[in-house]
Amino acid sequence: MTNPYATPQAPVADTTKAEGPRGIGGWLILPVIGLFVYPVRAAMSFATDYWPIFQDGIWGNLTTPGSEVYHPLWAPVIVGEIFCNIGFLLFDLALLYLLFSRSHRFPKAFIVFTLANLAFIVGDAAIAWQIPAVAARGLEGVGAEVARTLVVVAIWVPYMRVSKRVRNIFRAPEAI
């Protein structure tokens, strides 16, 4: 029988260690490398794809009605791509923070990141293909980018959901 006058005690936390692999390693190292590579790829894309548009007078040609290459979708596509890529860059940096703080939010946030990236690439291509100059180039680069992102989604979404290593590293804090 318990003493009704005793000071309430907090439940003792389970100090047993999780079974299975722990630590950032194994197959998890590959998406971690991808998270570090993404900002470099984004910087290269900004420098080689977007910066010249604004430096070389291309923006004016693409967005001025009556110009030979004008189309009303050029401005929203280019500006939308820039803002979305900045958003993905910030999301990537947030994922790195969640990763190294071993937050239980990391696996779900990573899944959202990969699915949102796939949706962006497909949606952007669908909108951009409404521009005749883009449609004339066909799948140049877009097919490879969609395929790469599909592979990332097909491999890493299930991995983040079922991996023992991920489960052991990114445990939710116990309810109080």
DRENPA-3360 file (N, C-alpha, C; in nm, 2 decimals, always signed):
BEGIN
1 = MTNPYATP = +0.08/-0.12/+0.00/+0.00/+0.00/+0.00/+0.09/+0.12/+0.00 ~ +0.05/+0.22/-0.08/+0.13/+0.34/-0.09/+0.09/+0.44/+0.02 ~ +0.18/+0.52/+0.05/+0.16/+0.62/+0.16/+0.09/+0.74/+0.09 ~ -0.04/+0.77/+0.13/-0.11/+0.88/+0.07/-0.05/+1.02/+0.11 ~ +0.04/+1.03/+0.21/+0.10/+1.15/+0.25/+0.24/+1.18/+0.19 ~ +0.28/+1.08/+0.11/+0.42/+1.09/+0.06/+0.42/+1.20/-0.05 ~ +0.54/+1.26/-0.07/+0.56/+1.36/-0.17/+0.54/+1.30/-0.31 ~ +0.46/+1.36/-0.40/+0.45/+1.29/-0.53/+0.59/+1.29/-0.60;
9 = QAPVADTT = +0.61/+1.18/-0.67/+0.74/+1.16/-0.74/+0.71/+1.16/-0.89 ~ +0.80/+1.22/-0.96/+0.79/+1.22/-1.11/+0.82/+1.07/-1.15 ~ +0.75/+1.03/-1.26/+0.78/+0.89/-1.31/+0.93/+0.88/-1.35 ~ +0.99/+0.77/-1.32/+1.13/+0.75/-1.36/+1.14/+0.73/-1.51 ~ +1.22/+0.80/-1.58/+1.24/+0.79/-1.72/+1.30/+0.66/-1.75 ~ +1.26/+0.60/-1.86/+1.32/+0.47/-1.91/+1.46/+0.50/-1.96 ~ +1.56/+0.45/-1.90/+1.70/+0.48/-1.94/+1.76/+0.37/-2.02 ~ +1.68/+0.28/-2.06/+1.73/+0.17/-2.15/+1.76/+0.23/-2.28;
17 = KAEGPRGI = +1.87/+0.19/-2.34/+1.91/+0.24/-2.47/+1.83/+0.17/-2.58 ~ +1.80/+0.24/-2.69/+1.73/+0.18/-2.80/+1.81/+0.08/-2.87 ~ +1.74/-0.03/-2.91/+1.81/-0.13/-2.98/+1.84/-0.10/-3.13 ~ +1.95/-0.14/-3.18/+1.98/-0.11/-3.32/+2.07/+0.00/-3.34 ~ +2.10/+0.04/-3.46/+2.20/+0.14/-3.49/+2.16/+0.28/-3.44 ~ +2.26/+0.35/-3.40/+2.24/+0.49/-3.34/+2.35/+0.58/-3.41 ~ +2.32/+0.70/-3.41/+2.42/+0.80/-3.46/+2.40/+0.82/-3.61 ~ +2.44/+0.94/-3.65/+2.43/+0.97/-3.79/+2.54/+0.90/-3.87;
25 = GGWLILPV = +2.50/+0.80/-3.94/+2.59/+0.71/-4.01/+2.51/+0.62/-4.10 ~ +2.57/+0.51/-4.14/+2.50/+0.41/-4.23/+2.44/+0.48/-4.35 ~ +2.33/+0.44/-4.39/+2.26/+0.49/-4.51/+2.22/+0.64/-4.49 ~ +2.20/+0.67/-4.36/+2.15/+0.81/-4.33/+2.25/+0.92/-4.38 ~ +2.38/+0.88/-4.39/+2.48/+0.97/-4.43/+2.45/+1.03/-4.57 ~ +2.39/+0.95/-4.66/+2.36/+0.99/-4.80/+2.26/+1.11/-4.80 ~ +2.15/+1.11/-4.74/+2.06/+1.23/-4.74/+2.13/+1.35/-4.67 ~ +2.21/+1.32/-4.57/+2.28/+1.43/-4.50/+2.38/+1.50/-4.59;
33 = IGLFVYPV = +2.45/+1.42/-4.67/+2.54/+1.48/-4.77/+2.46/+1.56/-4.87 ~ +2.34/+1.51/-4.91/+2.25/+1.58/-5.00/+2.21/+1.71/-4.94 ~ +2.18/+1.72/-4.81/+2.14/+1.84/-4.75/+2.26/+1.95/-4.75 ~ +2.38/+1.90/-4.74/+2.49/+1.99/-4.75/+2.52/+2.03/-4.89 ~ +2.50/+1.95/-4.99/+2.52/+1.98/-5.13/+2.41/+2.07/-5.18 ~ +2.29/+2.06/-5.13/+2.18/+2.15/-5.19/+2.21/+2.30/-5.19 ~ +2.26/+2.36/-5.08/+2.29/+2.50/-5.09/+2.40/+2.53/-5.19 ~ +2.49/+2.44/-5.22/+2.60/+2.47/-5.32/+2.53/+2.46/-5.46;
41 = RAAMSFAT = +2.44/+2.36/-5.48/+2.37/+2.36/-5.61/+2.28/+2.48/-5.63 ~ +2.22/+2.52/-5.52/+2.13/+2.64/-5.53/+2.21/+2.77/-5.57 ~ +2.33/+2.78/-5.50/+2.41/+2.90/-5.53/+2.46/+2.90/-5.67 ~ +2.50/+2.78/-5.72/+2.55/+2.76/-5.86/+2.43/+2.79/-5.96 ~ +2.31/+2.75/-5.92/+2.20/+2.78/-6.01/+2.17/+2.93/-6.01 ~ +2.17/+2.99/-5.90/+2.15/+3.14/-5.90/+2.25/+3.21/-5.98 ~ +2.38/+3.17/-5.97/+2.49/+3.23/-6.04/+2.48/+3.21/-6.19 ~ +2.45/+3.09/-6.23/+2.46/+3.06/-6.37/+2.32/+3.07/-6.45;
49 = DYWPIFQD = +2.21/+3.05/-6.38/+2.08/+3.05/-6.44/+2.01/+3.19/-6.43 ~ +2.01/+3.24/-6.31/+1.92/+3.36/-6.28/+2.00/+3.49/-6.29 ~ +2.12/+3.50/-6.24/+2.19/+3.62/-6.24/+2.21/+3.68/-6.38 ~ +2.25/+3.60/-6.48/+2.27/+3.65/-6.61/+2.14/+3.71/-6.67 ~ +2.03/+3.66/-6.63/+1.90/+3.71/-6.68/+1.89/+3.86/-6.65 ~ +1.93/+3.90/-6.53/+1.92/+4.03/-6.49/+2.04/+4.12/-6.53 ~ +2.15/+4.06/-6.55/+2.27/+4.14/-6.59/+2.28/+4.17/-6.74 ~ +2.23/+4.08/-6.82/+2.26/+4.09/-6.96/+2.14/+4.14/-7.04;
57 = GIWGNLTT = +2.04/+4.20/-6.97/+1.93/+4.26/-7.04/+1.83/+4.16/-7.09 ~ +1.85/+4.03/-7.06/+1.75/+3.93/-7.10/+1.62/+3.95/-7.04 ~ +1.61/+3.99/-6.91/+1.48/+4.01/-6.85/+1.39/+4.11/-6.93 ~ +1.45/+4.22/-6.97/+1.37/+4.31/-7.05/+1.32/+4.25/-7.18 ~ +1.40/+4.17/-7.25/+1.35/+4.11/-7.37/+1.24/+4.01/-7.34 ~ +1.25/+3.93/-7.23/+1.15/+3.83/-7.20/+1.02/+3.89/-7.16 ~ +1.03/+4.00/-7.09/+0.91/+4.05/-7.02/+0.85/+4.18/-7.09 ~ +0.91/+4.23/-7.20/+0.85/+4.35/-7.26/+0.76/+4.31/-7.37;
65 = PGSEVYHP = +0.63/+4.35/-7.36/+0.54/+4.31/-7.47/+0.59/+4.37/-7.60 ~ +0.57/+4.29/-7.71/+0.62/+4.34/-7.84/+0.76/+4.29/-7.87 ~ +0.83/+4.25/-7.77/+0.97/+4.19/-7.80/+0.95/+4.06/-7.87 ~ +1.05/+4.02/-7.94/+1.05/+3.90/-8.02/+1.03/+3.77/-7.93 ~ +1.09/+3.77/-7.81/+1.08/+3.65/-7.73/+0.98/+3.67/-7.61 ~ +0.90/+3.77/-7.61/+0.81/+3.80/-7.50/+0.70/+3.69/-7.49 ~ +0.67/+3.66/-7.37/+0.55/+3.58/-7.34/+0.51/+3.62/-7.20 ~ +0.38/+3.63/-7.17/+0.33/+3.68/-7.04/+0.37/+3.59/-6.92;
73 = LWAPVIVG = +0.40/+3.46/-6.95/+0.44/+3.38/-6.84/+0.59/+3.38/-6.80 ~ +0.67/+3.45/-6.88/+0.81/+3.45/-6.84/+0.83/+3.51/-6.71 ~ +0.78/+3.63/-6.68/+0.80/+3.70/-6.55/+0.75/+3.61/-6.43 ~ +0.63/+3.56/-6.43/+0.59/+3.48/-6.32/+0.67/+3.35/-6.30 ~ +0.71/+3.29/-6.41/+0.79/+3.17/-6.40/+0.92/+3.20/-6.34 ~ +0.99/+3.30/-6.39/+1.13/+3.33/-6.34/+1.12/+3.37/-6.19 ~ +1.03/+3.47/-6.16/+1.02/+3.52/-6.03/+0.98/+3.40/-5.93 ~ +0.88/+3.32/-5.98/+0.84/+3.21/-5.90/+0.95/+3.11/-5.87;
81 = EIFCNIGF = +1.03/+3.08/-5.97/+1.14/+2.99/-5.95/+1.24/+3.05/-5.85 ~ +1.27/+3.17/-5.86/+1.36/+3.23/-5.77/+1.31/+3.23/-5.63 ~ +1.19/+3.27/-5.60/+1.13/+3.27/-5.47/+1.12/+3.13/-5.41 ~ +1.08/+3.03/-5.50/+1.07/+2.89/-5.45/+1.20/+2.84/-5.42 ~ +1.30/+2.86/-5.50/+1.44/+2.82/-5.47/+1.50/+2.88/-5.34 ~ +1.47/+3.00/-5.32/+1.51/+3.06/-5.19/+1.44/+2.99/-5.08 ~ +1.31/+2.97/-5.09/+1.23/+2.90/-4.99/+1.29/+2.76/-4.96 ~ +1.32/+2.69/-5.07/+1.38/+2.55/-5.05/+1.52/+2.56/-4.99;
89 = LLFDLALL = +1.60/+2.67/-5.02/+1.73/+2.68/-4.95/+1.71/+2.71/-4.80 ~ +1.61/+2.79/-4.76/+1.59/+2.81/-4.62/+1.54/+2.69/-4.55 ~ +1.45/+2.61/-4.62/+1.40/+2.49/-4.57/+1.52/+2.39/-4.55 ~ +1.61/+2.38/-4.64/+1.73/+2.30/-4.63/+1.81/+2.33/-4.51 ~ +1.83/+2.46/-4.49/+1.90/+2.50/-4.37/+1.83/+2.47/-4.24 ~ +1.70/+2.48/-4.24/+1.62/+2.44/-4.12/+1.63/+2.29/-4.10 ~ +1.63/+2.21/-4.21/+1.65/+2.07/-4.20/+1.79/+2.03/-4.14 ~ +1.89/+2.10/-4.18/+2.02/+2.08/-4.12/+2.02/+2.11/-3.97;
97 = YLLFSRSH = +1.95/+2.21/-3.93/+1.94/+2.24/-3.78/+1.86/+2.13/-3.71 ~ +1.75/+2.09/-3.77/+1.67/+1.98/-3.71/+1.75/+1.85/-3.70 ~ +1.83/+1.83/-3.80/+1.92/+1.71/-3.81/+2.02/+1.71/-3.69 ~ +2.09/+1.81/-3.68/+2.20/+1.82/-3.58/+2.15/+1.84/-3.44 ~ +2.03/+1.89/-3.43/+1.97/+1.90/-3.29/+1.89/+1.77/-3.26 ~ +1.89/+1.68/-3.35/+1.83/+1.55/-3.34/+1.68/+1.56/-3.30 ~ +1.62/+1.65/-3.37/+1.48/+1.68/-3.34/+1.39/+1.57/-3.40 ~ +1.29/+1.53/-3.32/+1.19/+1.43/-3.37/+1.12/+1.48/-3.49;
105 = RFPKAFIV = +1.12/+1.61/-3.52/+1.06/+1.66/-3.64/+1.13/+1.64/-3.77 ~ +1.26/+1.61/-3.76/+1.34/+1.60/-3.88/+1.29/+1.50/-3.98 ~ +1.25/+1.37/-3.95/+1.21/+1.28/-4.06/+1.09/+1.33/-4.13 ~ +0.99/+1.38/-4.06/+0.87/+1.43/-4.13/+0.90/+1.55/-4.21 ~ +0.98/+1.64/-4.16/+1.02/+1.76/-4.23/+1.09/+1.73/-4.36 ~ +1.18/+1.63/-4.35/+1.26/+1.58/-4.47/+1.16/+1.52/-4.57 ~ +1.06/+1.45/-4.53/+0.97/+1.39/-4.62/+0.89/+1.51/-4.69 ~ +0.85/+1.60/-4.62/+0.78/+1.72/-4.67/+0.87/+1.79/-4.77;
113 = FTLANLAF = +0.99/+1.81/-4.74/+1.09/+1.87/-4.83/+1.10/+1.80/-4.96 ~ +1.12/+1.67/-4.96/+1.14/+1.60/-5.08/+1.01/+1.59/-5.17 ~ +0.89/+1.58/-5.10/+0.77/+1.58/-5.18/+0.74/+1.72/-5.23 ~ +0.76/+1.82/-5.16/+0.74/+1.96/-5.21/+0.84/+1.99/-5.32 ~ +0.96/+1.94/-5.31/+1.05/+1.96/-5.42/+1.01/+1.89/-5.55 ~ +0.96/+1.77/-5.54/+0.90/+1.70/-5.65/+0.78/+1.78/-5.71 ~ +0.69/+1.82/-5.63/+0.57/+1.89/-5.67/+0.61/+2.02/-5.74 ~ +0.71/+2.09/-5.69/+0.76/+2.22/-5.75/+0.82/+2.19/-5.89;
121 = IVGDAAIA = +0.90/+2.09/-5.90/+0.97/+2.06/-6.03/+0.87/+2.03/-6.13 ~ +0.77/+1.94/-6.10/+0.67/+1.90/-6.19/+0.58/+2.02/-6.23 ~ +0.53/+2.09/-6.12/+0.45/+2.21/-6.15/+0.51/+2.32/-6.23 ~ +0.64/+2.35/-6.19/+0.71/+2.45/-6.27/+0.73/+2.41/-6.41 ~ +0.76/+2.28/-6.44/+0.77/+2.24/-6.58/+0.64/+2.25/-6.65 ~ +0.53/+2.21/-6.59/+0.40/+2.22/-6.65/+0.36/+2.36/-6.69 ~ +0.39/+2.46/-6.60/+0.36/+2.60/-6.63/+0.46/+2.65/-6.74 ~ +0.59/+2.62/-6.72/+0.69/+2.67/-6.82/+0.66/+2.62/-6.96;
129 = WQIPAVAA = +0.61/+2.50/-6.97/+0.59/+2.44/-7.10/+0.48/+2.51/-7.18 ~ +0.41/+2.60/-7.11/+0.31/+2.68/-7.18/+0.37/+2.79/-7.26 ~ +0.50/+2.81/-7.24/+0.58/+2.91/-7.31/+0.64/+2.84/-7.44 ~ +0.61/+2.88/-7.56/+0.65/+2.81/-7.68/+0.80/+2.79/-7.68 ~ +0.88/+2.88/-7.64/+1.03/+2.87/-7.64/+1.08/+2.75/-7.55 ~ +1.01/+2.74/-7.44/+1.04/+2.63/-7.35/+1.00/+2.50/-7.40 ~ +0.87/+2.49/-7.46/+0.82/+2.37/-7.51/+0.90/+2.32/-7.63 ~ +0.96/+2.41/-7.71/+1.04/+2.37/-7.82/+1.17/+2.30/-7.78;
137 = RGLEGVGA = +1.22/+2.33/-7.66/+1.34/+2.26/-7.61/+1.31/+2.12/-7.56 ~ +1.18/+2.08/-7.54/+1.14/+1.95/-7.50/+1.18/+1.92/-7.35 ~ +1.23/+1.80/-7.33/+1.26/+1.76/-7.19/+1.40/+1.80/-7.15 ~ +1.47/+1.88/-7.22/+1.61/+1.92/-7.19/+1.63/+1.95/-7.05 ~ +1.69/+1.86/-6.97/+1.72/+1.88/-6.83/+1.61/+1.85/-6.74 ~ +1.48/+1.88/-6.78/+1.37/+1.86/-6.69/+1.34/+1.71/-6.66 ~ +1.35/+1.63/-6.76/+1.33/+1.49/-6.74/+1.43/+1.43/-6.65 ~ +1.55/+1.47/-6.66/+1.66/+1.42/-6.56/+1.63/+1.47/-6.42;
145 = EVARTLVV = +1.59/+1.59/-6.41/+1.56/+1.65/-6.28/+1.44/+1.58/-6.21 ~ +1.34/+1.56/-6.29/+1.22/+1.49/-6.24/+1.26/+1.34/-6.20 ~ +1.33/+1.28/-6.28/+1.38/+1.14/-6.25/+1.46/+1.13/-6.13 ~ +1.56/+1.23/-6.11/+1.64/+1.23/-5.99/+1.56/+1.25/-5.87 ~ +1.46/+1.34/-5.88/+1.38/+1.37/-5.76/+1.29/+1.26/-5.73 ~ +1.24/+1.19/-5.83/+1.15/+1.07/-5.81/+1.23/+0.96/-5.74 ~ +1.36/+0.94/-5.77/+1.44/+0.84/-5.71/+1.47/+0.88/-5.56 ~ +1.49/+1.01/-5.54/+1.51/+1.06/-5.40/+1.38/+1.03/-5.32;
153 = VAIWVPYM = +1.27/+1.06/-5.37/+1.14/+1.04/-5.30/+1.12/+0.89/-5.28 ~ +1.14/+0.81/-5.38/+1.12/+0.66/-5.38/+1.21/+0.59/-5.27 ~ +1.33/+0.64/-5.26/+1.42/+0.58/-5.16/+1.41/+0.64/-5.02 ~ +1.42/+0.77/-5.01/+1.43/+0.83/-4.88/+1.30/+0.85/-4.80 ~ +1.19/+0.87/-4.87/+1.06/+0.88/-4.79/+1.04/+0.75/-4.71 ~ +1.04/+0.63/-4.78/+1.03/+0.51/-4.70/+1.14/+0.49/-4.59 ~ +1.26/+0.52/-4.63/+1.37/+0.51/-4.53/+1.34/+0.59/-4.41 ~ +1.30/+0.72/-4.42/+1.27/+0.80/-4.31/+1.15/+0.75/-4.22;
161 = RVSKRVRN = +1.07/+0.67/-4.29/+0.95/+0.62/-4.22/+0.98/+0.49/-4.14 ~ +1.07/+0.40/-4.19/+1.08/+0.27/-4.14/+1.22/+0.24/-4.08 ~ +1.32/+0.32/-4.10/+1.46/+0.29/-4.06/+1.47/+0.29/-3.90 ~ +1.53/+0.19/-3.85/+1.56/+0.18/-3.70/+1.65/+0.29/-3.66 ~ +1.75/+0.32/-3.75/+1.85/+0.43/-3.72/+1.78/+0.56/-3.70 ~ +1.69/+0.59/-3.80/+1.62/+0.72/-3.79/+1.53/+0.72/-3.67 ~ +1.46/+0.61/-3.64/+1.38/+0.60/-3.52/+1.46/+0.62/-3.39 ~ +1.58/+0.56/-3.39/+1.66/+0.58/-3.27/+1.72/+0.71/-3.25;
169 = IFRAPEAI = +1.76/+0.78/-3.36/+1.82/+0.91/-3.35/+1.72/+1.02/-3.32 ~ +1.60/+1.02/-3.39/+1.51/+1.12/-3.38/+1.38/+1.08/-3.30 ~ +1.41/+1.05/-3.17/+1.30/+1.01/-3.08/+1.22/+1.14/-3.03 ~ +1.09/+1.13/-3.02/+1.01/+1.24/-2.97/+1.04/+1.24/-2.82 ~ +1.04/+1.37/-2.76/+1.06/+1.38/-2.62/+0.94/+1.31/-2.55 ~ +0.97/+1.25/-2.43/+0.86/+1.18/-2.36/+0.76/+1.29/-2.31 ~ +0.64/+1.25/-2.31/+0.53/+1.33/-2.26/+0.55/+1.35/-2.11 ~ +0.52/+1.47/-2.06/+0.54/+1.50/-1.92/+0.41/+1.47/-1.85;
% end
